[in-house]
Amino acid sequence: MNPIWPGGTIGIIGGGQLARMLALEARRMGYRIAVLDPDPEGSAMRLADISVTGALDSLEAARSLAEHSDVITLDTEHVPAELLERLEVLKPVRPSSNVLRIVQDRFEQRRFLEAQGLPQVRNAPVSSAESLRAAARAVGFPCVIKTRRSGYDGKGQARVDREEDLGDAWRTLGEAPAVIESFVHFDREISVLLARDLGGNIRFHPIAENSHRRGILHTSRVPARIPTELARQAEQFGFRIASALGHVGMMAIELFLMRDGGLLVNEIAPRTHNSGHYSFGACATSQFEQHIRAICGLPLGDPSLLRPAVMLNLLGDLWRDGSPNWRTVLSHPTARLHLYGKSPASIGRKMGHILILSEDSDEAEEIAQTIAFELEQSVAIPLERRSE
Ligand code: AMP
């Protein structure tokens, strides 16, 4: 297939922050952007050359996007695979409907990982009240129930410590088809970030070391503090996953590093990823440019790290009494502010992030923690005193 050169139009289904940062990089490179989102004021919609307002599962809206686009990509994996299959006859869709069919269903994803012989937490499917108890006994307690579809940022998940709480936990998830997993005590969480091009070549961004709060990513740090041989093994897992899926574009694989030194695959995301935001400022090629290169049939860029970095997520909680105190953030000269232009700022919603670069990654971490602390403190300060 001929490459799609700058001047061409990249269509994105979903207009969240991933689409927005993709749009920023695409525009820098001279591409045009078309975005489909239900919210005309969505994060990426205002940066789009062409915006299509419509539901993410509307075939009519997706067809209209396809008409304007040379290639179609995704901001979220929660777009029906059947819809993508219908678009594939019109324009190249990357990632493909085949990849989505496996990845957007947690149980299909687990079965795929098992077929690849990759290590993961003990898990079992749940489809009825009867299967719930048997599945929980098979994986053991504590465990976590995760809905098969539509979960993200800890949503659609419930931890269960005792058998008698199983029914209530599943009811809070609407008794939706689910996977039950043993809840493991890991030492660290990391993510492998890779891009696969049309010819099957794969390049890795540096592995990120991640910390979560309430199931939502809090910080990512690079380089990750893990032994080289484990990093190579994690990349090998990523290589096998992306190759077996025939994926094209960026992909993130989240893994647990266990206390005994083993690795367990937690989750595959067939797109750019929050834990790769550090690359937008800290790497020669950001994950967004890399994704554009891959889906447009261009050679992959150099993903090497220019400087150690820590990325700190900014959640809607910080907007509780109005806009956070940006003076606090920007008084740190190494802090780079990214805001996604989202409204309203609800609790847990990803509103932006801060990237801190430093020759010394411990120092970057310290600055990130200081900024997080200062921002959390400032939420308690009344708005009228913010500018003091
Ligand atoms: P997920 O949506 O599966 O990525 O889960 C969000 C976060 O919840 C993960 O990054 C972990 O911090 C935590 N988590 C998820 N599954 C498990 C598990 N089986 N055992 C322990 N922690 C988990």
Residues whose N, C-alpha, C, O or C-beta is under 5 A from the ligand:
A	BS01	AMP	V121 D153 G154 E181 S182 F183 V184 H212 G215 E267
